Amino acid sequence: MSAKPKLYYFDGRGKMESIRWLLAAAGVEFEEEFLETRDQYEKLLQGGSLLFQQVPMVEIDGMKMVQTRAILSYIAAKYNLYGKDLKERALIDMYVEGTNDLMGFILMFPFLSAEDKEKQRAFIVQKATSRYFPVYEKVLKDHGQDFLVGNNFSWADVHLLEAILMVEEKKSDVLSGFPQLQAFKARISSIPAIKKFLQPGSQRKPVPDDKYVETVRRVLRMYYDVKAN
Ligand SMILES: N[C@@H](CCC(=O)N[C@@H](CS)C(=O)NCC(=O)O)C(=O)O
């Protein structure tokens, strides 16, 4: 039996969270090493483990993988969450990139000033409800199926649920005008592997707090200000 994938990142969401979600959705157990000190990060750098001197890094199947998108694609393909043919794969890629753009607005949120946080919250909700959610609402309504692509559970479904929950953390009733997405959320959340991941005590990370922000800033020597969109 091959070893469990090992994830190298901070003890928080950031760019690793979607990887945790996808592994969990595939029912794959994984280990994590959390970066707490600059020393740990420099050891990884000096050991040549970080191809572009960045995390996330995932040890999987004898590889030290970096680049979030590459890691996610590998996991999706390996665990049959990436469609049955090239056209389904293309659709999954489009939907995932859409949700990724939306999540990108949320990724740096914890690093903003209090004033910018309020501006960014409004921006996220506006983008979600006017650009991204209407797309997925229409896809689900038009084909009338349970999943976004090919009537099968895929990476696109996992990514969309993650994005929905992230936006709901910014505005809890954000799905009120999206009945298809409400039903989708309930359906995907009840898939056993997802349900397990959503329960307390799983490897899902909480909303980033000040301690997470301080650790990331210290380890990466991130001394600059981050601005809202
Ligand atoms: N394109 C990369 C970007 C990764 C990235 O920006 N990682 C940050 C932490 S979230 C990092 O390691 N920054 C250190 C640096 O760039 O020097 C990916 O998607 O994985």
The ligand as an SDF file (V2000), in Angstrom:
LIG
                    3D

 20 19  0  0  0  0  0  0  0  0999 V2000
    1.2140   29.5760   -8.1870 N   0  0  0  0  0  0  0  0  0  0  0  0
    1.4640   29.0450   -6.8740 C   0  0  0  0  0  0  0  0  0  0  0  0
    1.5290   30.1800   -5.8910 C   0  0  0  0  0  0  0  0  0  0  0  0
    1.8600   29.6680   -4.4950 C   0  0  0  0  0  0  0  0  0  0  0  0
    2.0650   30.7910   -3.5020 C   0  0  0  0  0  0  0  0  0  0  0  0
    1.8990   31.9770   -3.8060 O   0  0  0  0  0  0  0  0  0  0  0  0
    2.4120   30.3980   -2.2820 N   0  0  0  0  0  0  0  0  0  0  0  0
    2.7000   31.3330   -1.2180 C   0  0  0  0  0  0  0  0  0  0  0  0
    2.0270   30.8890    0.0580 C   0  0  0  0  0  0  0  0  0  0  0  0
    0.2730   30.7850   -0.1380 S   0  0  0  0  0  0  0  0  0  0  0  0
    4.1990   31.3030   -1.0040 C   0  0  0  0  0  0  0  0  0  0  0  0
    4.7820   30.2620   -0.8200 O   0  0  0  0  0  0  0  0  0  0  0  0
    4.8150   32.4810   -1.0380 N   0  0  0  0  0  0  0  0  0  0  0  0
    6.2170   32.6310   -0.8310 C   0  0  0  0  0  0  0  0  0  0  0  0
    6.8880   33.2690   -2.0050 C   0  0  0  0  0  0  0  0  0  0  0  0
    6.2640   33.4070   -3.0600 O   0  0  0  0  0  0  0  0  0  0  0  0
    8.0540   33.5980   -1.8600 O   0  0  0  0  0  0  0  0  0  0  0  0
    0.3800   28.0420   -6.5070 C   0  0  0  0  0  0  0  0  0  0  0  0
   -0.7580   28.2430   -6.9680 O   0  0  0  0  0  0  0  0  0  0  0  0
    0.6250   27.0810   -5.7790 O   0  0  0  0  0  0  0  0  0  0  0  0
  1  2  1  0
  2  3  1  0
  2 18  1  0
  3  4  1  0
  4  5  1  0
  5  6  2  0
  5  7  1  0
  7  8  1  0
  8  9  1  0
  8 11  1  0
  9 10  1  0
 11 12  2  0
 11 13  1  0
 13 14  1  0
 14 15  1  0
 15 16  2  0
 15 17  1  0
 18 19  2  0
 18 20  1  0
M  END
$$$$
